[in-house]
Amino acid sequence: MSAVTTGATRRLAEFAAALSYDDIPAEVQRLMPTLLIDLFRVAAVGRNTTWVAQAEKTLSSLGGAPAASLFYSDRKADPIRAAYLNGVIAGSLDWDDSHIAAIVHPGVVIWPAALAAAEMVDADGRALVEAVTAAYEVAIRIGISVQPDHSLRGFQGTPACGVFGAAVAAARLFGLDADGIQNALGLTASYASGLAQFFVSGSDVKRLHAGKAAAQGLEAAILARAGLTGPPDAIEGSQGFGQAVSDSFDAARITEGLGSRYWINSISLKVHAGTVRFQAAIEAGEALAREGVDIAEIERIEIGVPRLLINKLTYNDPIDQQAALVSAPFAVALALWLTPRRPAPLVVGLDDFATYVHDPVIRGVATRTQCVFDPDIDAAMTAEYVPARVKVTLRNGRSIEKIIPKPKGCPENPITPEEVSARYRLAVAAHRAPDQAEAWLGKARDVARLSRASALMD
């Protein structure tokens, strides 16, 4: 075996090809239904957004055999467009599962590609779980290997790293062996992209990122199944993905503990819409409001953040809903405004960012909010959570500070399976009758026992 077939790309392919359900640790088997239910929750919220309607109308006009299902629709699309649209439906809300260390939202890329591929080959639920588990590991490990420089350069990890997971999920469901999966990864490396200028300038492009990555990963697997090849060292090679997108690329991080340590256990779920890295800051804003801080009396706010957030999520004058969703200053101001007007516990939803992005009171506080590097917060950040310190100075000169070390939704302070199901019921009420919702939850909880994975899309 040549040197180029023993590197990280090959090791990932061999892992993905060999993984069986019985190899998957019990805690990961239990986690899969939770991730699946949360994915369908965010899809239920995203289904009725204007940008989904625009994307669906446009892509549907291009034709293609209607062979794969769309979330919460009786219509179908060709598999690649179905993966694209389902990725947009679920991945455009900033309310999806997240991995802190990898800086990637794997689920909204992987599940749409996997569900389309499973429908193509009529796979069962066990095969779906095997494929998705392998895919999460691949996407997360590649993400970890290129961070933090990948993000600091201006890439977004969800499409750039998630696309590898989509390719692995589809290739595994197609029954490709290690050589085939290696080729799928090799092809995918030339698709792996996605820029983060939307953090500054807003726009719709981020709403398409998960969809385009799901579609491209599925496409790469289809091409590999047909016999097309990619570089066998496309990830770790001298001109491969890692070297191209990051000065901090470390190929050893891809394979360290592969098959024994499952990074999927470090996934966070979000209580609030908005990036996972300021969930703690939103909680701090809520806590301050519940302690009597009146937004009308605030002179200024200081948010202590880790170095990685500086110049990434710290813009305090968002121009639209998308920019607001990735603005820690706006999110904290929004939490301070909403808390006394909502029942506890606070949930900041997608629509709140659209409704209040131009509100003069909230914007006024946001523009008087500064994010500063906090070495203690930086040191406390782990691969599983990002703490936050929020200090409010009132007009009378009094200052109040709140630190949230482990936000709700992180692995050490998880949203429970029961809470995930309750959130699903609430989100899906616009699409499914209560008995239909309960029937679907039964399928999701027993996903590995389904004779047809496509039953999840019924």
C-alpha positions as CSV (number, residue, x, y, z in Angstrom):
1,M,0.0,0.0,0.0
2,S,1.5,3.4,-1.0
3,A,2.0,6.2,1.4
4,V,-0.9,8.2,-0.1
5,T,-3.3,5.4,0.8
6,T,-2.3,5.2,4.5
7,G,-3.0,8.8,5.5
8,A,-6.0,10.5,7.1
9,T,-8.3,10.3,4.0
10,R,-7.8,6.6,3.8
11,R,-8.2,6.1,7.5
12,L,-11.5,7.9,7.5
13,A,-12.7,5.9,4.6
14,E,-11.7,2.6,6.3
15,F,-13.5,3.7,9.5
16,A,-16.6,4.7,7.6
17,A,-16.7,1.5,5.5
18,A,-16.2,-0.8,8.5
19,L,-18.4,0.7,11.1
20,S,-21.3,-1.5,12.2
21,Y,-24.2,-0.7,14.5
22,D,-22.8,-3.0,17.1
23,D,-19.5,-1.0,17.1
24,I,-21.3,2.2,17.9
25,P,-21.2,2.9,21.7
26,A,-24.5,2.7,23.5
27,E,-24.5,6.4,24.4
28,V,-24.1,7.3,20.7
29,Q,-26.9,4.9,19.8
30,R,-29.1,6.7,22.3
31,L,-28.0,10.1,21.0
32,M,-29.0,9.4,17.4
33,P,-32.8,9.7,18.0
34,T,-32.3,12.9,19.9
35,L,-30.3,14.5,17.0
36,L,-32.8,13.2,14.5
37,I,-35.8,14.7,16.4
38,D,-34.0,18.0,16.8
39,L,-33.3,18.1,13.1
40,F,-36.9,17.6,12.3
41,R,-37.8,20.3,14.8
42,V,-35.7,23.0,13.1
43,A,-37.0,21.8,9.7
44,A,-40.5,22.4,10.9
45,V,-39.6,26.0,11.8
46,G,-37.7,26.5,8.6
47,R,-40.3,25.1,6.3
48,N,-42.4,28.2,6.1
49,T,-39.7,30.8,5.7
50,T,-39.6,33.1,2.7
51,W,-36.2,32.0,1.6
52,V,-37.2,28.3,1.5
53,A,-40.1,29.2,-0.7
54,Q,-37.8,31.1,-3.0
55,A,-35.3,28.3,-3.2
56,E,-37.9,25.6,-3.7
57,K,-39.7,27.5,-6.5
58,T,-36.4,28.2,-8.3
59,L,-34.9,24.7,-8.0
60,S,-38.2,23.0,-8.8
61,S,-38.4,24.9,-12.1
62,L,-35.2,23.2,-13.2
63,G,-36.9,19.8,-13.5
64,G,-35.5,16.4,-12.5
65,A,-37.1,13.1,-11.6
66,P,-39.1,13.5,-8.3
67,A,-37.5,10.6,-6.4
68,A,-36.7,12.0,-2.9
69,S,-38.9,13.5,-0.3
70,L,-38.9,17.0,1.1
71,F,-39.4,17.9,4.7
72,Y,-43.1,18.5,5.5
73,S,-44.3,18.3,1.9
74,D,-46.2,15.9,-0.3
75,R,-43.9,17.0,-3.1
76,K,-40.7,15.3,-4.1
77,A,-37.6,16.4,-6.0
78,D,-34.6,14.7,-7.6
79,P,-32.3,13.4,-4.8
80,I,-29.6,16.1,-5.2
81,R,-32.1,18.9,-5.2
82,A,-34.0,17.3,-2.3
83,A,-30.8,17.2,-0.3
84,Y,-30.2,20.9,-1.2
85,L,-33.7,22.0,-0.3
86,N,-33.9,20.0,2.9
87,G,-30.5,21.4,4.0
88,V,-31.9,24.9,3.4
89,I,-35.1,24.1,5.3
90,A,-33.3,22.8,8.3
91,G,-30.0,24.7,8.1
92,S,-31.0,28.3,7.6
93,L,-32.2,29.2,11.1
94,D,-29.1,29.1,13.3
95,W,-31.0,26.8,15.6
96,D,-29.3,23.5,14.7
97,D,-26.9,21.1,16.4
98,S,-23.3,22.3,16.8
99,H,-19.8,21.2,17.6
100,I,-17.8,23.9,19.4
101,A,-14.3,22.6,18.6
102,A,-15.0,21.8,15.0
103,I,-17.0,25.0,14.5
104,V,-19.5,23.1,12.4
105,H,-23.2,22.3,12.4
106,P,-23.0,18.8,11.1
107,G,-26.6,17.6,11.3
108,V,-28.2,20.0,8.8
109,V,-25.7,18.9,6.2
110,I,-25.5,15.2,6.9
111,W,-29.1,14.2,7.6
112,P,-30.5,15.8,4.3
113,A,-27.9,13.9,2.2
114,A,-28.4,10.7,4.2
115,L,-32.2,10.7,3.9
116,A,-32.0,11.3,0.2
117,A,-29.5,8.6,-0.3
118,A,-31.5,6.2,1.9
119,E,-34.6,6.8,-0.2
120,M,-32.6,6.2,-3.4
121,V,-31.6,2.7,-2.2
122,D,-34.5,1.9,0.2
123,A,-32.1,1.5,3.1
124,D,-33.3,0.5,6.6
125,G,-33.0,2.5,9.8
126,R,-30.0,0.6,11.0
127,A,-28.0,1.4,7.8
128,L,-29.1,5.1,8.2
129,V,-27.8,5.2,11.8
130,E,-24.5,3.6,10.8
131,A,-24.0,6.0,7.9
132,V,-24.9,9.1,9.9
133,T,-22.7,8.1,12.9
134,A,-19.7,7.7,10.6
135,A,-20.6,11.0,8.8
136,Y,-20.7,13.0,12.0
137,E,-17.3,11.7,13.1
138,V,-15.7,12.5,9.7
139,A,-17.1,16.0,9.6
140,I,-16.2,16.8,13.2
141,R,-12.7,15.4,13.0
142,I,-12.0,17.3,9.8
143,G,-13.3,20.4,11.3
144,I,-11.2,20.0,14.4
145,S,-8.1,19.5,12.3
146,V,-8.3,22.9,10.6
147,Q,-9.5,25.1,13.4
148,P,-9.0,27.7,14.6
149,D,-7.3,29.2,11.6
150,H,-10.0,28.0,9.2
151,S,-12.5,30.2,10.9
152,L,-10.1,33.1,11.5
153,R,-9.4,33.2,7.7
154,G,-13.1,33.7,7.0
155,F,-14.4,30.2,6.1
156,Q,-17.6,28.8,7.6
157,G,-17.1,25.2,8.7
158,T,-20.6,24.0,8.2
159,P,-20.4,23.8,4.4
160,A,-16.6,23.5,4.1
161,C,-16.3,20.5,6.6
162,G,-19.9,19.3,6.7
163,V,-19.8,18.4,3.0
164,F,-17.3,15.6,3.8
165,G,-19.9,14.1,6.3
166,A,-22.6,14.3,3.6
167,A,-20.4,12.4,1.2
168,V,-19.6,9.7,3.7
169,A,-23.2,9.3,4.8
170,A,-24.4,8.8,1.2
171,A,-21.4,6.7,0.1
172,R,-21.9,4.4,3.1
173,L,-25.6,4.0,2.3
174,F,-24.8,3.2,-1.3
175,G,-22.7,0.3,0.0
176,L,-19.3,1.7,-1.2
177,D,-16.2,0.0,0.2
178,A,-13.2,1.9,1.6
179,D,-11.9,2.6,-1.9
180,G,-15.2,4.0,-2.9
181,I,-15.6,6.2,0.2
182,Q,-12.0,7.4,-0.2
183,N,-12.8,8.5,-3.8
184,A,-16.0,10.2,-2.5
185,L,-13.9,12.1,0.0
186,G,-11.3,12.9,-2.7
187,L,-14.0,14.4,-5.0
188,T,-15.6,16.2,-2.1
189,A,-12.4,18.0,-1.1
190,S,-12.7,20.1,-4.3
191,Y,-16.3,21.1,-3.3
192,A,-15.4,22.0,0.3
193,S,-16.1,25.8,0.6
194,G,-18.2,28.4,2.2
195,L,-17.2,32.0,3.3
196,A,-18.3,33.9,6.4
197,Q,-18.7,37.4,5.1
198,F,-22.3,37.2,6.1
199,F,-21.2,37.7,9.7
200,V,-20.5,41.3,8.7
201,S,-22.7,42.0,5.8
202,G,-25.8,39.8,6.4
203,S,-27.6,38.5,3.2
204,D,-29.2,35.2,2.4
205,V,-26.1,33.2,1.5
206,K,-25.6,31.5,4.8
207,R,-29.2,30.1,4.5
208,L,-28.0,28.2,1.5
209,H,-24.7,26.8,2.9
210,A,-26.1,23.6,4.5
211,G,-28.1,22.8,1.5
212,K,-25.4,23.3,-1.0
213,A,-23.0,21.1,1.1
214,A,-25.6,18.4,1.5
215,A,-26.2,18.3,-2.3
216,Q,-22.5,18.4,-3.1
217,G,-21.7,15.6,-0.7
218,L,-24.5,13.5,-2.2
219,E,-23.3,14.3,-5.7
220,A,-19.7,13.3,-4.9
221,A,-20.9,9.9,-3.5
222,I,-23.0,9.3,-6.6
223,L,-20.0,10.1,-8.8
224,A,-17.8,7.8,-6.8
225,R,-20.3,5.0,-7.0
226,A,-20.1,5.5,-10.8
227,G,-16.4,5.0,-10.7
228,L,-15.0,8.5,-10.7
229,T,-11.9,9.0,-8.6
230,G,-10.5,11.7,-6.3
231,P,-7.0,12.2,-4.9
232,P,-6.4,9.5,-2.3
233,D,-4.8,12.1,0.0
234,A,-7.2,14.9,-0.8
235,I,-7.5,16.0,2.9
236,E,-4.0,15.8,4.1
237,G,-2.0,16.1,0.9
238,S,0.5,19.0,0.3
239,Q,-2.1,20.8,-1.8
240,G,-5.1,19.2,-0.2
241,F,-8.0,20.6,1.8
242,G,-6.2,21.0,5.1
243,Q,-3.1,22.9,3.8
244,A,-5.3,25.0,1.5
245,V,-7.7,26.4,4.2
246,S,-5.7,26.5,7.4
247,D,-2.2,27.3,8.7
248,S,-3.1,25.4,11.9
249,F,-4.0,22.1,10.0
250,D,-3.1,19.1,12.0
251,A,-3.8,15.8,10.2
252,A,-3.1,13.8,13.4
253,R,-6.2,15.2,15.0
254,I,-8.3,13.5,12.3
255,T,-7.2,10.0,13.2
256,E,-6.5,10.3,17.0
257,G,-8.8,7.9,18.8
258,L,-10.7,7.1,15.6
259,G,-13.1,4.3,16.3
260,S,-12.7,4.6,20.1
261,R,-13.3,8.3,20.9
262,Y,-16.6,9.5,19.4
263,W,-16.7,13.3,19.0
264,I,-20.4,13.2,18.3
265,N,-20.8,13.0,22.1
266,S,-19.6,16.6,22.3
267,I,-22.5,17.9,20.2
268,S,-24.5,20.8,21.6
269,L,-28.2,21.6,21.0
270,K,-29.4,25.2,21.1
271,V,-32.1,26.6,23.4
272,H,-32.2,29.8,21.4
273,A,-31.9,30.7,17.7
274,G,-28.5,32.2,17.0
275,T,-25.0,30.9,17.1
276,V,-24.1,28.3,19.7
277,R,-21.1,30.3,20.9
278,F,-23.3,33.0,22.4
279,Q,-26.0,30.9,24.0
280,A,-24.3,31.5,27.4
281,A,-24.4,35.3,26.8
282,I,-28.2,35.1,26.1
283,E,-28.6,33.2,29.3
284,A,-26.6,35.9,31.1
285,G,-28.9,38.6,29.7
286,E,-32.0,36.7,30.8
287,A,-30.6,36.2,34.3
288,L,-29.8,39.9,34.6
289,A,-33.3,40.8,33.5
290,R,-34.8,38.5,36.0
291,E,-32.7,40.1,38.7
292,G,-34.3,43.4,37.9
293,V,-32.1,45.0,35.2
294,D,-34.4,47.3,33.1
295,I,-33.2,47.7,29.5
296,A,-34.3,51.3,29.6
297,E,-31.8,52.0,32.4
298,I,-28.7,50.5,30.7
299,E,-25.8,52.8,29.8
300,R,-23.6,50.2,28.3
301,I,-22.8,46.5,28.3
302,E,-19.6,44.6,28.1
303,I,-19.5,40.9,27.0
304,G,-16.4,39.0,27.9
305,V,-15.7,36.5,25.2
306,P,-12.9,34.1,24.1
307,R,-10.4,35.2,21.5
308,L,-12.1,33.1,18.7
309,L,-15.2,35.2,18.8
310,I,-13.5,38.6,18.4
311,N,-14.4,40.1,15.0
312,K,-16.6,37.1,14.2
313,L,-19.8,37.4,16.3
314,T,-19.1,40.7,17.9
315,Y,-20.6,43.2,15.4
316,N,-23.1,45.4,17.3
317,D,-25.0,47.1,14.4
318,P,-26.6,44.2,12.4
319,I,-28.2,45.2,9.1
320,D,-30.7,42.4,8.8
321,Q,-32.1,39.3,10.4
322,Q,-29.2,37.1,9.4
323,A,-26.6,39.5,10.7
324,A,-28.6,39.8,14.0
325,L,-28.5,36.0,14.4
326,V,-24.7,36.1,14.5
327,S,-24.4,39.2,16.7
328,A,-23.7,38.6,20.4
329,P,-24.4,42.3,21.3
330,F,-27.8,42.2,19.6
331,A,-28.7,38.8,21.1
332,V,-27.9,40.0,24.6
333,A,-30.0,43.2,24.1
334,L,-32.8,41.1,22.7
335,A,-32.8,38.8,25.8
336,L,-32.9,41.7,28.1
337,W,-35.9,43.1,26.3
338,L,-37.8,39.9,25.9
339,T,-37.3,38.4,29.4
340,P,-39.8,40.5,31.3
341,R,-42.3,40.1,28.5
342,R,-42.2,36.3,28.1
343,P,-42.8,33.3,30.5
344,A,-39.8,31.6,31.9
345,P,-37.7,30.0,30.7
346,L,-36.9,32.4,27.9
347,V,-36.7,31.0,24.4
348,V,-35.4,33.5,21.8
349,G,-36.7,32.3,18.5
350,L,-35.9,32.9,14.8
351,D,-38.8,35.3,14.3
352,D,-37.6,37.5,17.2
353,F,-34.5,38.4,15.3
354,A,-36.6,39.5,12.3
355,T,-39.2,41.3,14.4
356,Y,-36.7,43.3,16.5
357,V,-33.7,43.8,14.3
358,H,-34.7,47.4,13.6
359,D,-36.3,48.1,17.1
360,P,-34.7,51.4,18.2
361,V,-34.5,50.5,21.9
362,I,-32.9,47.1,21.3
363,R,-30.6,48.4,18.6
364,G,-29.6,51.3,20.9
365,V,-28.5,49.0,23.6
366,A,-26.8,46.7,21.1
367,T,-24.7,49.6,19.7
368,R,-23.7,50.4,23.3
369,T,-22.5,46.9,23.8
370,Q,-18.9,45.9,23.3
371,C,-17.4,42.4,23.2
372,V,-13.9,42.3,24.8
373,F,-11.4,39.5,25.0
374,D,-11.6,37.9,28.5
375,P,-8.7,35.6,29.3
376,D,-10.7,33.8,32.0
377,I,-13.5,33.0,29.6
378,D,-11.0,32.0,27.0
379,A,-9.3,29.6,29.4
380,A,-12.6,28.2,30.5
381,M,-13.8,27.5,26.9
382,T,-13.7,23.8,26.0
383,A,-14.5,21.6,23.0
384,E,-18.0,21.3,24.4
385,Y,-19.1,24.8,25.6
386,V,-18.3,28.5,25.4
387,P,-18.9,30.4,28.7
388,A,-19.8,34.1,28.8
389,R,-19.5,37.1,31.1
390,V,-21.9,39.9,30.7
391,K,-21.4,43.2,32.7
392,V,-24.2,45.8,32.6
393,T,-23.5,49.4,33.7
394,L,-26.7,51.3,34.5
395,R,-27.3,55.0,34.0
396,N,-26.9,55.6,37.8
397,G,-23.4,54.2,37.6
398,R,-24.1,50.8,39.2
399,S,-22.6,47.7,37.5
400,I,-24.0,44.2,37.6
401,E,-22.2,41.2,36.2
402,K,-23.3,37.7,35.4
403,I,-21.2,34.7,34.3
404,I,-22.7,31.6,32.7
405,P,-20.1,28.8,32.7
406,K,-22.0,26.0,30.9
407,P,-25.1,27.1,28.9
408,K,-28.1,24.9,28.6
409,G,-27.8,22.5,25.7
410,C,-24.1,21.7,26.0
411,P,-23.1,18.1,26.9
412,E,-22.6,18.9,30.5
413,N,-25.9,20.8,30.8
414,P,-27.9,19.0,28.2
415,I,-31.4,19.5,26.8
416,T,-33.0,16.2,27.8
417,P,-34.6,13.8,25.3
418,E,-38.0,14.6,26.9
419,E,-37.3,18.3,26.3
420,V,-36.2,17.7,22.7
421,S,-39.5,15.8,22.1
422,A,-41.5,18.7,23.7
423,R,-39.7,21.2,21.5
424,Y,-40.5,19.1,18.4
425,R,-44.2,18.9,19.3
426,L,-44.4,22.7,19.6
427,A,-42.5,23.3,16.3
428,V,-44.4,20.7,14.3
429,A,-47.9,21.8,15.3
430,A,-48.3,23.9,12.2
431,H,-47.6,20.8,10.0
432,R,-48.9,17.7,11.8
433,A,-51.8,16.8,14.0
434,P,-50.9,15.7,17.5
435,D,-51.4,12.0,16.8
436,Q,-49.3,12.3,13.7
437,A,-46.5,14.0,15.7
438,E,-46.6,11.2,18.3
439,A,-46.5,8.5,15.6
440,W,-43.5,10.2,14.0
441,L,-41.7,10.5,17.4
442,G,-42.2,6.7,17.8
443,K,-40.4,6.1,14.5
444,A,-37.6,8.5,15.4
445,R,-37.0,6.9,18.8
446,D,-36.8,3.5,17.2
447,V,-35.0,4.6,14.0
448,A,-32.5,1.7,14.1
449,R,-35.4,-0.7,13.9
450,L,-37.2,0.8,10.9
451,S,-37.4,-1.5,7.9
452,R,-37.5,1.6,5.7
453,A,-35.6,4.7,6.7
454,S,-37.8,6.6,4.2
455,A,-40.7,6.1,6.6
456,L,-39.2,9.1,8.5
457,M,-40.3,11.3,5.5
458,D,-43.8,9.9,5.3
